[in-house]
């Protein structure tokens, strides 16, 4: 006897149970398709995305359905608010909201699907001059997003000053737990003491996407030249100090290459980085909500090339 799948989304109270539920597509895919049909959408060619935090399926090549568990409702609020605030204000395509709703306490968005190739599929094989080109465009895009008034996004919790102080308080324990080498941990107390002076706590906030990384943007090729074609995933948006959004491309893409770093910073609007900027970026990299230097810095052998945090910042942001 075959048991029909449940048509109700469960009440999940912790991240582990949600991850188990997300990995079991037969339990939730029929519900997702039912939501789509309820909006009169074609469900004949669904595509389940294996990566991502929430439940995500493609509906043909034009639309995407994202379903957020109640415990990640803050991501829904962030995504919806960001797409609304940024709509029509960027040269770079971003998804548009087609419909939204709630199913069994789980909010969802139906958004347009962008054209292009996922950055993580293309980035490793790009020639160096094209990597510099893309990084310059990323810097320009970060600056363009930050020129948009944050509006309601300024009220997203946590507020910047609270967020930074919380990150400062837990920073040493976090990086000790993650196995950061003692020679880098040794300089952490000094850097954290300087952090509140290095990082503006009460400056007018700008929109921070938090993750300008290859998994969150699309690339397109025109006559052999690759460039940014779209930006998506706004679930971790907050409002705060502008330099925070340089960390993703610095760690995952620039690889300490002078040409790449120069392109990123110049695209963003900075000239040659001075010691104060490097020190501030080093502090922010350690304080980022997803910070894990051992996993994220893409400079081969960086642990052996630097003896302390000052040498490390020079390695990540040369020039």
TILOBA-466348 format. One line per field, with one value per residue (C-alpha): residue number from 1; x, y, z. Coordinates in steps of 0.1 Angstrom, whole numbers, plus 5000, padded with zeros to 4 digits. Layout:
<atoms>
n [NUM; ...] $
u [X; ...] $
v [Y; ...] $
w [Z; ...] $
</atoms>
This chain:
<atoms>
n [1; 2; 3; 4; 5; 6; 7; 8; 9; 10; 11; 12; 13; 14; 15; 16; 17; 18; 19; 20; 21; 22; 23; 24; 25; 26; 27; 28; 29; 30; 31; 32; 33; 34; 35; 36; 37; 38; 39; 40; 41; 42; 43; 44; 45; 46; 47; 48; 49; 50; 51; 52; 53; 54; 55; 56; 57; 58; 59; 60; 61; 62; 63; 64; 65; 66; 67; 68; 69; 70; 71; 72; 73; 74; 75; 76; 77; 78; 79; 80; 81; 82; 83; 84; 85; 86; 87; 88; 89; 90; 91; 92; 93; 94; 95; 96; 97; 98; 99; 100; 101; 102; 103; 104; 105; 106; 107; 108; 109; 110; 111; 112; 113; 114; 115; 116; 117; 118; 119; 120; 121; 122; 123; 124; 125; 126; 127; 128; 129; 130; 131; 132; 133; 134; 135; 136; 137; 138; 139; 140; 141; 142; 143; 144; 145; 146; 147; 148; 149; 150; 151; 152; 153; 154; 155; 156; 157; 158; 159; 160; 161; 162; 163; 164; 165; 166; 167; 168; 169; 170; 171; 172; 173; 174; 175; 176; 177; 178; 179; 180; 181; 182; 183; 184; 185; 186; 187; 188; 189; 190; 191; 192; 193; 194; 195; 196; 197; 198; 199; 200; 201; 202; 203; 204; 205; 206; 207; 208; 209; 210; 211; 212; 213; 214; 215; 216; 217; 218; 219; 220; 221; 222; 223; 224; 225; 226; 227; 228; 229; 230; 231; 232; 233; 234; 235; 236; 237; 238; 239; 240; 241; 242; 243; 244; 245; 246; 247; 248; 249; 250; 251; 252; 253; 254; 255; 256; 257; 258; 259; 260; 261; 262; 263; 264; 265; 266; 267; 268; 269; 270; 271; 272; 273; 274; 275; 276; 277; 278; 279; 280; 281; 282; 283; 284; 285; 286; 287; 288; 289; 290; 291; 292; 293; 294; 295; 296; 297; 298; 299; 300; 301; 302; 303; 304; 305; 306; 307; 308; 309; 310; 311; 312; 313; 314; 315; 316; 317; 318; 319] $
u [5000; 5014; 5010; 5002; 5027; 5015; 5000; 5009; 5042; 5054; 5061; 5099; 5116; 5153; 5178; 5187; 5151; 5147; 5178; 5166; 5132; 5148; 5170; 5138; 5123; 5094; 5080; 5078; 5080; 5043; 5034; 5056; 5039; 5005; 5015; 5025; 4993; 4974; 4988; 4979; 5016; 5029; 5044; 5052; 5089; 5100; 5137; 5149; 5179; 5203; 5221; 5206; 5192; 5155; 5132; 5138; 5124; 5125; 5092; 5103; 5129; 5111; 5101; 5115; 5096; 5113; 5097; 5111; 5106; 5092; 5125; 5141; 5113; 5139; 5154; 5120; 5116; 5151; 5146; 5112; 5123; 5155; 5138; 5112; 5137; 5161; 5135; 5143; 5173; 5201; 5216; 5222; 5192; 5178; 5147; 5113; 5085; 5056; 5036; 5039; 5020; 5020; 5014; 5010; 5030; 5058; 5061; 5071; 5080; 5076; 5102; 5115; 5144; 5175; 5194; 5230; 5255; 5261; 5293; 5308; 5306; 5326; 5349; 5377; 5383; 5383; 5416; 5432; 5422; 5386; 5387; 5399; 5371; 5344; 5358; 5357; 5321; 5314; 5330; 5308; 5277; 5283; 5287; 5255; 5235; 5248; 5236; 5200; 5184; 5179; 5144; 5126; 5158; 5174; 5151; 5162; 5175; 5201; 5210; 5246; 5261; 5244; 5255; 5291; 5294; 5279; 5304; 5333; 5322; 5321; 5350; 5378; 5358; 5345; 5379; 5394; 5366; 5372; 5409; 5425; 5462; 5476; 5499; 5468; 5447; 5476; 5469; 5431; 5428; 5446; 5425; 5393; 5403; 5407; 5376; 5351; 5374; 5382; 5346; 5321; 5292; 5268; 5274; 5244; 5237; 5238; 5223; 5246; 5240; 5266; 5276; 5289; 5303; 5302; 5273; 5251; 5256; 5253; 5277; 5272; 5296; 5295; 5321; 5344; 5342; 5325; 5306; 5280; 5246; 5225; 5225; 5203; 5198; 5190; 5182; 5211; 5207; 5213; 5221; 5255; 5290; 5298; 5332; 5315; 5304; 5340; 5348; 5331; 5349; 5382; 5382; 5366; 5378; 5406; 5431; 5456; 5464; 5473; 5454; 5422; 5424; 5430; 5401; 5377; 5386; 5387; 5353; 5340; 5355; 5387; 5422; 5453; 5444; 5462; 5471; 5439; 5416; 5435; 5432; 5395; 5389; 5409; 5387; 5355; 5366; 5371; 5337; 5317; 5287; 5300; 5337; 5359; 5393; 5405; 5377; 5372; 5406; 5414; 5452; 5471; 5494; 5484; 5488; 5526; 5530; 5519; 5531; 5504; 5473; 5492; 5511; 5479; 5461; 5490; 5487; 5449; 5450; 5484; 5493] $
v [5000; 5034; 5063; 5096; 5124; 5149; 5181; 5200; 5216; 5204; 5225; 5223; 5239; 5236; 5238; 5201; 5189; 5214; 5203; 5167; 5177; 5198; 5168; 5146; 5161; 5136; 5151; 5187; 5188; 5179; 5208; 5232; 5222; 5226; 5261; 5269; 5254; 5276; 5306; 5292; 5284; 5256; 5228; 5204; 5209; 5216; 5217; 5212; 5232; 5210; 5240; 5269; 5274; 5272; 5250; 5262; 5249; 5262; 5264; 5260; 5286; 5317; 5314; 5302; 5293; 5299; 5285; 5296; 5277; 5297; 5295; 5314; 5339; 5367; 5355; 5359; 5394; 5403; 5389; 5404; 5438; 5438; 5429; 5455; 5483; 5476; 5471; 5493; 5509; 5488; 5483; 5447; 5424; 5410; 5388; 5404; 5393; 5377; 5364; 5357; 5340; 5317; 5279; 5263; 5291; 5289; 5321; 5319; 5340; 5333; 5353; 5357; 5334; 5353; 5343; 5334; 5309; 5304; 5323; 5293; 5272; 5298; 5316; 5290; 5287; 5325; 5340; 5364; 5396; 5385; 5378; 5413; 5426; 5407; 5419; 5455; 5450; 5434; 5465; 5488; 5467; 5468; 5506; 5508; 5488; 5510; 5541; 5529; 5543; 5514; 5525; 5497; 5476; 5500; 5484; 5448; 5432; 5431; 5467; 5473; 5485; 5456; 5431; 5443; 5443; 5408; 5396; 5412; 5395; 5360; 5364; 5348; 5318; 5313; 5313; 5292; 5266; 5268; 5260; 5293; 5289; 5302; 5327; 5345; 5341; 5358; 5391; 5389; 5407; 5438; 5439; 5435; 5463; 5485; 5473; 5498; 5527; 5510; 5502; 5530; 5519; 5547; 5560; 5562; 5525; 5512; 5480; 5451; 5419; 5400; 5375; 5387; 5353; 5332; 5311; 5342; 5358; 5349; 5355; 5359; 5358; 5383; 5379; 5360; 5385; 5374; 5399; 5400; 5392; 5390; 5390; 5369; 5356; 5385; 5364; 5377; 5414; 5438; 5475; 5488; 5499; 5497; 5479; 5448; 5437; 5437; 5406; 5380; 5388; 5395; 5361; 5339; 5355; 5381; 5355; 5381; 5389; 5426; 5431; 5415; 5434; 5467; 5460; 5452; 5482; 5507; 5494; 5501; 5535; 5531; 5539; 5521; 5506; 5521; 5504; 5517; 5502; 5469; 5468; 5475; 5449; 5424; 5431; 5429; 5396; 5381; 5395; 5385; 5364; 5335; 5340; 5309; 5319; 5283; 5275; 5308; 5324; 5312; 5319; 5287; 5282; 5314; 5299; 5295; 5328; 5350; 5350; 5372; 5391; 5422; 5401; 5383; 5415; 5425; 5391; 5394; 5431; 5438; 5472] $
w [5000; 4990; 5015; 4999; 5009; 5035; 5021; 5052; 5061; 5095; 5126; 5128; 5158; 5151; 5122; 5123; 5118; 5090; 5072; 5074; 5060; 5032; 5021; 5018; 4987; 4984; 5017; 5005; 4967; 4963; 4987; 4967; 4935; 4951; 4961; 4925; 4911; 4935; 4918; 4884; 4875; 4852; 4873; 4844; 4846; 4882; 4890; 4926; 4936; 4957; 4973; 4993; 5028; 5021; 5000; 4964; 4931; 4896; 4877; 4841; 4831; 4841; 4878; 4911; 4943; 4976; 5008; 5041; 5074; 5103; 5121; 5091; 5087; 5091; 5058; 5041; 5056; 5044; 5009; 5003; 5017; 4996; 4963; 4969; 4979; 4951; 4923; 4894; 4911; 4898; 4863; 4872; 4870; 4902; 4907; 4908; 4931; 4912; 4942; 4979; 5006; 5036; 5037; 5072; 5087; 5061; 5041; 5005; 4975; 4938; 4919; 4884; 4873; 4860; 4829; 4830; 4843; 4880; 4890; 4908; 4876; 4856; 4880; 4884; 4847; 4838; 4826; 4850; 4831; 4831; 4868; 4873; 4851; 4870; 4904; 4892; 4883; 4916; 4934; 4912; 4920; 4958; 4955; 4935; 4960; 4988; 4970; 4973; 5004; 5029; 5037; 5058; 5056; 5081; 5107; 5101; 5133; 5146; 5143; 5132; 5165; 5184; 5158; 5158; 5196; 5198; 5172; 5190; 5223; 5207; 5182; 5201; 5212; 5177; 5160; 5187; 5182; 5144; 5148; 5138; 5144; 5177; 5160; 5146; 5178; 5196; 5179; 5182; 5215; 5202; 5170; 5190; 5213; 5182; 5165; 5178; 5167; 5134; 5125; 5125; 5148; 5143; 5107; 5085; 5075; 5039; 5025; 5031; 5011; 5032; 5005; 4972; 4964; 4931; 4944; 4945; 4911; 4875; 4847; 4809; 4780; 4752; 4724; 4747; 4776; 4808; 4830; 4858; 4845; 4877; 4915; 4937; 4973; 4996; 5027; 5048; 5042; 5070; 5072; 5084; 5075; 5038; 5040; 5053; 5018; 5005; 5026; 5005; 4972; 4991; 5007; 4980; 4948; 4950; 4964; 4974; 4937; 4935; 4902; 4915; 4948; 4929; 4906; 4934; 4955; 4926; 4914; 4949; 4950; 4970; 4958; 4970; 5004; 5034; 5067; 5084; 5057; 5057; 5095; 5094; 5067; 5087; 5118; 5098; 5082; 5116; 5128; 5097; 5107; 5086; 5094; 5091; 5078; 5075; 5051; 5033; 5024; 4990; 4990; 4988; 5018; 5035; 5070; 5062; 5044; 5074; 5110; 5125; 5116; 5104; 5079; 5070; 5061; 5039; 5022; 5016; 5005; 4989; 4976] $
</atoms>
